[in-house]
Amino acid sequence: MLTLNYTYRIYPDPAQQSLIQDWLETCRQVYNYSLREMKDWLASRKSLIDRCSLEKEYIIPAIVPFPSYQRQQDALPKAKKKFPRLAEIHSQVLQTTVRRLHDTWENFQKRSFGFPRFKKLGQFKSFVFPQFKTNPVTNFQIKLPKIGDVAIRLHRPIPDGFIVKQVRVLSKARFTQWYVVITIESDVSVPKAPAHGRAIGIDLGLERFLTASDNSSVERPKFLKSLQSRLKVLQRRTSRKKRHSLNWEKAQIKVAKLHHHIANTRIDFHLKTAHSLCEQAQTIFAEDLNPVGLNRGMLKKECVDASFGQFLSLLEWVCWKRGAYFSKVSPYGTSQTCPKCKVHVSKPLSQREHLCPECGYQTSRDHAAAEMVFLRGLENLVPKDFGEWKLPSNTVLSGAMSLDKWLSRNAQM
């Protein structure tokens, strides 16, 4: 079963925009009310056995069960009779809103962090239509239940053999730009591409965005810093406006649109770089970085601007799309190990050249790290039955090789 998400820009008329915003606000209130029920139930079970709090106490009988998804979903029809506003929204949209809360709760239980939070005004930016009987996209319009036909920019058609499973309506730039994320599904199976063709390893950094094992590199555009002066001017103008006034809202929209432009520029660069790598090689190895840790370090602003985590995710998707093999390797010690003799060469972050005292190999620090990523990727491809098997010497010298003959030779061993 193959599932894909296609994102399209839509252009609702003013009446439809007002209706969608009302739906988003109502969904936000349903989300917060459901979360309040969960937190009250949990707080009522926190009291100590021998004494009660002097400040406040949540008294809920012990026989009252936990407000699960099924119970809160069953309570929606009763709530519609009490609050007629809920009946104006598609029933499945409200159900998916409650489902969204409980998905967050289940993820919190698995990870032990990320407890669900209340959504402030304007923070709830999407809702979902979970199923459709027929294809809602026809003649450059998409038919949304209870909303009507909305103009859509169909920049690419839905492939034959795929059916529409769900549609997510999404707002960006403070409810000035609207999108739909259409989930399509087909009963086909696409196997993962095996390692083949030319192979390279890549190292991500801040001096250069990307350095490959064949000594090619890609410079790092400074998406945020290039527009930081303009962003500072807009934010200063916003701070001088009266909060929640009409002029303040207009200024906020300009800031949001600039942030949206920066994000789109970054994604465009990541996709073009990923496609360029797939044109150079059919097997790509990269470091399994921890982007959350990088974004909290000393150079967090530069790391957030580069967005290494987003690039690796897009690179993996582009490799799958183009039939290339992608694999991540351990990032530990890649810049502290000589790719020629495997000797540990300690050097501070400020030292940008690699000079091995054992074998005398000299190159840039990022290039040496990319070669180590390349070698670790090849070592992961060697079957464990071969035991101690040395890689060909030309892999270290060139940093890129054709894997077809190499893998066939290993299969015969």
SVG drawing of the C-alpha trace seen along z (x, -y; Angstrom):
<svg xmlns="http://www.w3.org/2000/svg" viewBox="-30 -53 83 70">
<polyline fill="none" stroke="black" stroke-width="0.4" points="0.0,0.0 1.5,-3.3 0.4,-6.6 1.5,-10.0 0.7,-13.6 0.2,-16.2 0.0,-19.9 -1.9,-22.4 -2.7,-26.1 -6.4,-26.9 -8.2,-30.3 -11.5,-30.4 -13.7,-33.4 -14.2,-35.8 -17.3,-33.9 -15.5,-30.6 -12.5,-32.1 -14.7,-33.4 -16.4,-30.0 -13.1,-28.1 -11.8,-30.5 -15.0,-29.9 -14.4,-26.1 -10.8,-26.4 -11.8,-28.5 -14.5,-26.0 -12.1,-23.1 -9.7,-24.9 -12.3,-25.2 -13.3,-21.5 -9.6,-20.6 -9.1,-22.7 -12.3,-21.5 -11.3,-17.8 -7.8,-18.5 -9.3,-20.3 -11.3,-17.1 -8.2,-15.0 -6.2,-17.3 -8.9,-17.5 -9.2,-13.7 -5.5,-13.4 -5.3,-16.1 -8.0,-14.4 -5.8,-11.3 -2.8,-13.3 -4.0,-13.9 -2.1,-12.2 -3.9,-9.5 -3.5,-11.0 -4.1,-14.7 -5.5,-17.2 -4.2,-20.4 -5.0,-23.6 -5.1,-25.6 -7.4,-23.6 -8.7,-20.1 -10.2,-18.3 -12.9,-16.1 -14.0,-13.5 -15.4,-10.2 -13.2,-7.2 -15.7,-5.3 -15.5,-7.9 -13.3,-6.4 -10.6,-8.2 -12.0,-10.5 -10.7,-8.3 -11.1,-9.1 -14.2,-6.8 -16.0,-8.5 -15.2,-12.0 -16.3,-11.2 -19.6,-9.7 -20.2,-12.9 -20.1,-15.1 -23.8,-14.4 -24.9,-15.5 -22.7,-18.6 -24.2,-19.6 -27.7,-19.7 -26.4,-22.0 -24.2,-24.1 -25.8,-24.4 -22.7,-26.0 -21.0,-22.5 -23.7,-21.2 -22.6,-23.6 -19.3,-21.8 -18.9,-18.5 -19.1,-15.7 -16.0,-13.9 -14.0,-17.2 -14.8,-17.3 -14.0,-13.6 -10.6,-14.1 -10.0,-17.0 -10.5,-14.8 -8.4,-12.1 -5.6,-14.6 -5.6,-15.3 -5.4,-11.6 -2.7,-11.0 -0.6,-13.6 -1.4,-12.0 -0.4,-8.6 2.9,-10.0 3.5,-11.6 3.1,-8.3 5.6,-6.6 8.2,-9.3 7.6,-10.6 7.7,-14.2 5.6,-16.5 2.4,-16.7 -0.5,-18.2 -0.9,-22.0 -3.8,-24.3 -4.1,-26.1 -4.2,-29.8 -6.2,-32.0 -4.8,-31.5 -2.7,-28.5 -5.1,-25.9 -4.3,-26.1 -5.7,-22.9 -8.6,-20.4 -9.1,-17.2 -11.8,-15.6 -10.9,-11.9 -12.7,-10.2 -14.3,-10.8 -16.5,-8.6 -15.4,-10.1 -12.5,-12.2 -13.3,-15.8 -10.9,-17.4 -12.7,-18.3 -12.0,-21.0 -9.5,-23.0 -11.9,-23.0 -12.0,-20.9 -15.4,-20.2 -15.2,-20.3 -18.3,-19.2 -20.3,-22.0 -17.9,-24.5 -18.5,-24.1 -16.3,-24.3 -13.0,-26.0 -10.6,-27.1 -7.4,-25.1 -4.1,-25.5 -3.7,-22.0 0.0,-22.3 0.2,-18.5 -2.6,-16.0 -3.4,-13.2 -1.9,-10.0 -4.0,-7.3 -4.7,-4.4 -4.7,-6.5 -7.8,-7.4 -8.2,-10.3 -8.3,-9.2 -8.4,-12.4 -7.9,-16.2 -6.4,-18.5 -7.2,-22.2 -4.3,-24.3 -3.8,-28.0 -0.5,-29.9 0.7,-33.5 -2.0,-34.3 -4.9,-33.1 -3.9,-34.9 -2.8,-31.8 -4.7,-28.6 -3.6,-25.1 -4.9,-21.6 -2.9,-18.5 -4.5,-15.6 -3.6,-12.1 -3.8,-9.7 -3.4,-5.9 -2.8,-3.1 -2.7,0.7 0.9,1.0 4.2,1.8 7.4,-0.1 10.5,1.8 13.4,-0.1 16.2,-0.7 19.3,1.4 22.8,-0.1 24.0,-0.5 25.8,-2.9 28.1,-5.6 28.4,-6.1 29.3,-9.2 29.3,-10.3 28.2,-13.8 29.1,-15.9 26.8,-18.8 28.3,-21.9 28.1,-25.6 31.2,-26.7 29.8,-25.0 26.4,-23.6 27.5,-20.3 30.8,-18.6 30.9,-15.3 33.5,-12.6 34.5,-13.4 35.6,-16.9 32.6,-18.7 30.8,-21.2 27.7,-23.4 27.9,-26.8 25.4,-27.6 22.9,-30.3 22.0,-32.4 18.2,-32.5 17.4,-34.2 20.4,-36.5 20.0,-37.8 16.5,-39.1 17.1,-39.8 17.4,-43.5 14.0,-43.6 12.5,-41.4 13.8,-43.6 12.2,-46.6 8.8,-44.9 8.9,-43.6 9.8,-47.1 6.9,-48.6 4.6,-45.9 5.8,-46.5 4.8,-50.2 1.2,-49.4 -1.6,-49.0 -2.1,-45.4 -5.0,-43.7 -5.8,-46.8 -6.3,-46.7 -2.9,-48.3 -1.3,-45.8 -2.9,-42.9 -1.7,-44.2 1.8,-44.5 1.7,-41.0 0.6,-39.7 3.7,-41.3 6.0,-39.6 4.2,-36.3 4.5,-36.5 8.2,-37.3 8.8,-34.2 6.8,-32.2 9.0,-33.4 12.1,-32.5 10.8,-29.0 9.8,-28.5 13.3,-29.7 14.9,-27.2 12.8,-24.3 13.4,-25.2 17.2,-25.1 17.0,-21.8 15.0,-20.1 17.3,-21.4 20.4,-20.3 18.8,-16.8 18.0,-16.4 21.6,-17.6 23.0,-14.9 20.8,-12.2 22.1,-13.3 25.7,-12.8 25.3,-9.5 22.9,-6.6 24.0,-5.7 24.3,-8.4 25.5,-8.1 24.8,-10.8 25.4,-11.3 22.5,-10.5 22.5,-13.9 20.5,-15.0 18.9,-18.2 17.3,-18.9 20.6,-18.9 22.2,-21.1 19.4,-23.6 20.2,-24.0 23.9,-24.5 26.2,-27.5 25.5,-27.9 21.8,-27.3 20.7,-30.3 22.9,-29.1 21.8,-25.5 18.1,-26.5 18.7,-28.6 20.4,-25.7 17.7,-23.2 19.8,-20.0 17.0,-17.8 14.6,-19.1 17.3,-18.6 18.0,-15.0 14.2,-14.2 13.8,-15.7 16.9,-14.0 15.6,-10.6 12.3,-11.3 14.0,-12.5 16.3,-9.4 13.2,-7.1 11.4,-9.0 14.3,-8.8 15.3,-5.2 18.5,-6.0 19.8,-4.3 20.1,-6.4 21.5,-5.4 22.5,-7.1 25.7,-6.2 26.9,-7.0 28.2,-10.6 30.5,-10.1 34.1,-10.8 33.8,-11.3 35.8,-14.6 38.3,-13.1 39.3,-10.1 41.7,-9.9 40.0,-8.3 43.3,-6.8 44.7,-5.0 41.7,-5.2 43.9,-6.8 42.1,-9.2 43.2,-12.7 41.9,-15.1 41.3,-18.7 39.2,-21.6 36.3,-23.0 38.3,-26.0 40.8,-23.9 39.4,-23.5 42.3,-21.4 42.9,-17.7 46.6,-16.6 47.2,-13.1 50.5,-12.7 50.7,-9.0 50.2,-8.8 50.6,-12.5 47.2,-12.7 46.1,-16.4 42.8,-17.7 40.0,-19.9 38.2,-18.9 34.8,-18.6 36.2,-16.5 37.9,-14.1 34.6,-13.8 32.7,-13.1 35.2,-10.4 34.7,-8.7 30.9,-8.9 31.5,-7.2 33.6,-4.4 31.2,-3.7 28.4,-3.5 30.3,-0.9 31.1,1.0 27.4,1.3 26.9,2.8 29.5,5.6 27.7,8.8 28.7,9.9 29.7,13.3 32.8,11.8 34.3,11.0 37.4,8.8 37.2,7.7 39.1,4.6 37.6,2.1 39.2,1.5 42.0,-1.0 40.6,-3.2 37.5,-3.9 39.7,-5.9 41.5,-7.7 38.6,-8.7 35.9,-9.0 33.4,-7.8 33.1,-4.5 30.7,-2.3 29.2,0.3 27.9,2.6 31.1,4.6 32.0,4.3 28.8,5.8 28.8,8.6 32.4,9.4 31.4,9.6 28.4,11.9 30.7,14.4 33.0,14.5"/>
</svg>
